[in-house]
Amino acid sequence: MKNIHNHKYLEERRKELRKTLTPAEATLWKYLQKKQLKGRKFRRQHSVGNYIVDFYCASENLIIELDGAIHLDFARQNYDHERTQQLEGLGFIIVRFENKLIFENIEGVLEEIRNHFKE
C-alpha cells in the first residue's frame, strides 16, 4: 500500500489545527501525550489519506475523533459516516466521543480507548 500518512499538502493545515485545539481536544491530549496511556504513542491532528484525524495511534491502528455541536448537522453526519467508512476500509478502528463526555467522564473515555488496545 502506498504511503497514506501525512501528505505534504496537508502539513500547514495540520500545524494550524495543532495550534488551535478545541478545549476538549486539549483536555484529552493531556492524557494521551508522552505515552501516558499504557505506553501507547498518540499523534494529534495526523492525516490519513485526505483526512486529518484528531488523534492517531499507529501501533493500534486506532483513530480517536471528538465531535462537537457541528457534528449534529445532518450534512456533517453524512460526511462523518462516509469518512468513517473509508478509514475503516483501510483497516483503521475509529472511536468517536462527544466533546462533553471528555469533561463529564474522562476516566470512562480513557477506559473505552484502552478497551480498543490489542493486549
Phi, psi and omega in degrees: 000137179291162181294122181248004185259138171048058174301142184302322184294345178260000186302312181296320179294319177299315179299317179299316180294324178294328180283339185235051179300146172290161177304321180293317178297317180297320180295311180296323181300326178302330182268338184263332186291161175057035175055035182287335183263094179052034175073010180274137178270125176248148172245147177251146180051057180261141180258140177231115186062231180266007184251145172253120182261155183295307181220144183220133175241108185294320184296335181254355185055040189246131177244130177250126179240135176252133184244123175262194184301328181301332183283357176277343178295136184303314181297320180293323178297320177296317178298314180299319180296313179297316180299314179300316180299318180294317181291319176296326177297337176271000177100008180272150173261127181249128176237127183246141175227143171287144180308316185299332180294328178300321182275330185271332185205064182298323180296321176295321178297312181297321178296318178298320178296313179302324180297342179266000178282141171281127182271000000 
